[in-house]
Amino acid sequence: MIAVSAPTTPAVLPFGSWPTPITSELVVASAVRVSGARVDGDAVYWAEASPSAGGRTQIVRRDPDGTTTDLLPEGFDARTGVHEYGGAAWWVRGGVVWFANWLDQRLYRLAPGGEPEPLTPEPAIPRGDRFADGSVAGAEILLVRERHGGSGATDVRNEVVRIAADTPSEPEVLVSGPDFVISPQLSPDGRRIVWIQWDHPSMPWDDTVLMGRNLETGDEAYIAGGPGESVSEPRWQPDGSLWFLSDRTGWWNLYRWVPGEDIKPLVVLDAEIGVPGWQLGSSRYAVLPGGRVVFARWSKGYDGLAVREPDGEFTELDLPFSAIGSVAPYGVGSVVVVAGTPTEEPGVHVVSVDGDVETLQAPRDLGIDDGYLSVPEAVSFPSVDPAGLPRTAHGLFYPPANPAVAGPAGELPPLLVVIHGGPTAAALPVLSVAVQYWTSRGFGVVDVNYGGSTGFGRAYREQLKGAWGIVDVADCLAAARHLAVTGRVDGARLAIRGGSAGGYTVLAALARADTPFSAGADHYGVADLEALAADTHKFESRYLDGLVGPYPAAREVYVERSPIHHVDQFHTPLIVLQGDEDAIVPPNQSEAIVEALRARQVPVAYLLFTGEQHGFRKAENIRRALDAELSFYSQVFGFATDVPEIEVENLPR
């Protein structure tokens, strides 16, 4: 790709209208989302999902000579529907790959040089049996099965099952009864299994329990976890010890358990090793031969790698990475990581315990001058809690960046306040070309880590308990006002955008008389909390109990906090983008708010994307969504742009 450089003398143009090589086409062109690095012998495997391939997930093997091979033939997609968010859809041992196929959700076995062969039977209803989170134990596989009965969220069973690793068979149920089970692991001697379980209304970052069973006697035993403790990532070690993460101190740290002994802390820091379990299969630490452990730790909005020596000493590695997706052991003194930086998308890298880095799969080369890339600045700002008492919130601020253009003298840029989903997620300080799409046009962007976000400890995460629609809204308003008051952005041109739970916060922030925002973008967000409580998937069907209150006992709170019931205060222009196959936030949520705004003659634009679920995966739809949102802002804020114009209903010309 030929690099696009900037002229020596910047032109002066209105903010928002700046010409840029970072187009929607560049956002998706050759864009690959890399995840789940694994090591098998001397080969490294990872998954790649590409918008140009409709979001299909391919499994890639890299051999020691540097050769990379796509393993899945056409028609196969390594993606699971367990919990709807998926994760841990494939695993590998001895060159054999097992994976859940998106189309039918059956489990397949792919031997070297062969074709995928189904191991699980045809389910009673299409895609009714879903598999994930497997581990190979000799001639068998332990894994999670999510069985759908066809009657909605109440007719779904999550179980730990066991199947033969190389021949088709009916899964044998080992664990059933809890609402959710994940992370089944067999001990090295084959005598014990462990797993993590939890029940409604808890979510996996609230209260989980690590359980064990002696396969010879059938006796089950509690190991760790319970009310107020989230446990994750259990891993047996060759010496028979079990390592796992727990936030019992208020931070997800690392612990060791040996049957018959007390649990011992290994890494205790005011930093997060763990991540919230939206997807299965997180991998944030790796134990190396000899007892060293390399772990990722999230602190003050940034990720990094550290090494714990067998004697308990810690070393922080001096690396450029600011966001780390997975960590896997590689040889005696290295790990393979999926990691990115503020100026590079995630790639696959080998990192030694001495801090040396070898790149196995480089991030794509954008082919543009680095001056077009806005580097995020960690910001903290004052906000308030539900009682009006002062508290501090956090975010990442991206100033406009374009070496070829400057804004008019005396003017400040418009601001996009970005609200992440979850809401138990986080703003990541890793290069997002979709963010640079805005900053290179002259927008400031602030990605808000509002109360409830991950990465700041359990106490910060729990600030949203019972306060969704209050704390998150207060923090996004506070972020916008802080940046305006401090002279970073134009307080008259503040916009807010978010998807899923972030879309709810967008709507809640706009459905109030004192909103500072003059434009908003809702991506498949929640307009009616009561409707969501009645019509969503099993994993989140009781999530609102903790965020809002038990339903229907707290029905008045649901009504009070639902933006759909406050459209009389809604006067801000809004664009709504929605997938027609979304099972998490169904289209009726978007259609309800759009119809209500139309009835009140509020400016609104609505785009429904065929074949998209919760989040857009197809290149053409990602492009259309970005360009449509830019067209919307250009019409509301009054600047020129070169993208196709969309219709904004009720917007005065």
Secondary structure, 3 states (H helix, E strand, C coil): CCCECCCCCCEECCCCCCCCCCCHHHHHCCCCEEEEEEEECCEEEEEEECHHHCCCEEEEEECCCCCEEECCCCCCCECCCCCCCCECCEEEECCEEEEEECCCCCEEEECCCCCCEECCCCCCCCCCEEEEEEEEECCEEEEEEEEECCCCHHHEEEEEEEEECCCCCCCEEEECCCCEEEEEEECCCCCEEEEEEECCCCCCCCCCEEEEEECCCCCEEEEEEECCECEEEEEECCCCCEEEEECCCCCCEEEEECCCCCCEEEECCCCECCCCCCCECCECEEECCCCCEEEEEEECCEEEEEEECCCCCEEECCCCCCEEEEEEEECCCEEEEEEEECCEEEEEEEEECCCCEEEEECCCCCCECHHHCCCCEEEEEEEECCCCCEEEEEEEEECCCCCCEECCCCCCCCEEEEECCCCCCCCCCCCCHHHHHHHCCCCEEEEEECCCCCCCCHHHHHHHCCCCCCHHHHHHHHHHHHHHHCCCCCCCCEEEEEECHHHHHHHHHHCCCCCCCCEEEEECCCCCHHHHHHCCCHHHCCHHHHHCCCCCCCHHHHHHHCHHHHHHHCCCCEEEEEECCCCCCCHHHHHHHHHHHHHCCCCEEEEEECCCCCCCCCHHHHHHHHHHHHHHHHHHHCCCCCCCCCCCECCCC
